[in-house]
Amino acid sequence: MTTLLRQGLKRYVPEDRLARLGELRLGIAGLGGIGSNVAFMLARTGLSRFVLVDEDTVEPSNLNRQFYFPGDVGQTKVTALTQRLFDLSPDLQIEGLVEHVAEDTLPGLLPQADFWIEALDEAESKQRFVQACLLASKPVVACSGMGGFGGPPMTVRRMGLLSVVGDFASDVDRCAPLAPRVLACAALMADEVLCRIWQKKD
């Protein structure tokens, strides 16, 4: 059955492009301000198969920038985001993994998706995840620098299978994670996924 979301998308997106989006299995490592918002943007764009990975629960401090609501507090981010996505489109195929993304879990994790979003918090974890994706020949879009307000515009740097999105200049004085710049980064990351999917065959 065609959901209302997909019915509406057909007004703007050609069937062949929707078909490509439906074929892709997107993995998102980290479901915070970046990961949760990327998931919603890409679900709204026509992606329908997701692997969501995070070990954390929703806290009040997440509500200022992450795609969660007060009723989600206390739930795992995997559970809360899965339900929010199903509210948007109940025919989505979602695999939720409540687990820590670490060196010993990466070999079993990476093959579960065709394309990955890196949305982790720690610099060492981010670097390890990106390197593992590249070694596994998995396209990956990562983020770096999006805190505070003002500052340089977000840009995309492309290096083979890797795209990195950020302002590449965030400093300690304006590093608080506030919604406008976090969502700006997430939006560019979602857009980069679409560029890579469609430009690959167009």
BELHUJO-V952349 format. One record per pair of residues at least 12 apart in sequence whose C-alpha atoms are under 7 Angstrom apart, sorted by the first residue. I is the first residue (numbers start at 1). J is the second residue. D is the distance in Angstrom with one decimal. If there is no record, write none. Layout:
BEGIN
I,J,D  I,J,D
END
This chain:
BEGIN
3,89,6.4  5,89,6.4  6,46,6.9  18,46,6.1  21,46,6.0  21,47,4.9  22,46,6.8  22,47,5.5  22,48,5.5  22,49,6.9  24,49,6.6  24,114,6.4  25,49,4.9  25,50,5.6  25,113,5.0  25,114,5.3  25,115,6.7  26,49,6.3  26,50,4.9  26,51,6.1  26,113,5.5  26,114,6.1  26,115,5.1  26,116,5.9  27,50,5.8  27,51,4.5  27,52,6.1  27,113,5.2  27,115,6.1  27,116,4.6  27,117,6.1  28,51,6.2  28,52,5.2  28,53,6.1  28,116,5.8  28,117,4.7  28,118,6.4  29,52,6.6  29,53,5.0  29,54,6.5  29,117,6.1  29,118,5.4  29,119,5.6  29,120,6.4  30,53,5.9  30,54,5.1  30,118,7.0  30,119,4.8  30,120,4.9  31,53,7.0  31,54,5.9  31,77,6.5  31,119,7.0  32,66,5.6  33,65,5.4  33,66,4.1  33,67,7.0  33,182,6.3  34,119,5.8  34,182,6.4  34,183,6.9  34,186,5.1  35,119,5.4  36,66,6.2  36,67,5.5  36,81,6.8  37,66,6.7  37,67,5.8  37,183,6.9  37,186,6.2  38,186,5.3  38,187,6.6  38,190,5.5  40,85,6.8  41,190,6.6  42,190,6.1  48,92,4.9  48,93,6.0  49,92,6.1  49,93,4.7  49,94,5.9  50,93,6.3  50,94,4.8  50,95,6.3  51,94,5.9  51,95,4.8  51,96,5.9  51,113,6.7  52,78,6.3  52,95,6.2  52,96,4.8  52,97,6.1  53,78,6.7  53,96,6.1  53,97,4.8  53,98,6.0  53,99,6.6  54,77,6.7  54,78,6.3  54,97,6.6  54,98,5.3  54,99,5.7  54,100,6.4  55,98,4.7  55,99,4.6  55,100,5.4  56,76,5.8  56,77,6.0  57,74,5.8  57,75,5.3  57,76,3.9  57,77,5.1  58,72,6.4  58,73,4.7  58,74,5.4  58,75,5.8  58,76,6.0  58,77,5.6  59,73,5.3  59,74,6.4  60,73,6.5  64,178,6.9  64,179,6.2  65,178,6.1  65,179,4.3  78,96,5.7  78,97,6.8  78,98,6.4  82,94,7.0  110,133,6.9  114,138,6.5  115,138,5.8  115,139,5.1  115,140,6.0  116,139,6.3  116,140,4.7  116,141,6.5  117,140,5.6  117,141,5.0  117,142,6.1  118,140,6.8  118,141,6.1  118,142,4.6  118,143,6.9  119,142,6.6  119,143,6.7  134,161,6.8  138,161,7.0  139,161,4.6  139,162,6.0  140,161,6.4  140,162,5.2  140,163,6.5  141,162,5.9  141,163,4.7  141,164,5.8  141,189,6.4  142,163,6.2  142,164,4.7  142,165,6.2  143,164,5.3  143,165,4.8  143,166,5.7  144,164,6.9  144,165,6.2  144,166,4.9  144,168,6.2  145,166,4.9  145,167,5.3  145,168,5.2  145,169,6.3  145,170,5.1  146,166,5.7  146,167,6.0  146,170,6.3  146,181,5.5  146,182,5.7  146,185,6.5  147,170,6.0  147,174,6.2  147,175,4.3  147,176,5.3  147,177,4.8  147,178,6.5  147,181,6.4  147,182,6.8  148,174,4.4  148,175,4.8  148,176,4.8  148,177,5.7  148,178,5.6  148,181,6.9  149,174,6.7  149,181,6.5  152,167,5.7  153,167,5.8  154,166,4.9  154,167,4.5  154,185,6.5  155,167,6.2  165,185,6.5  165,188,6.9  165,189,6.3  166,185,6.1
END
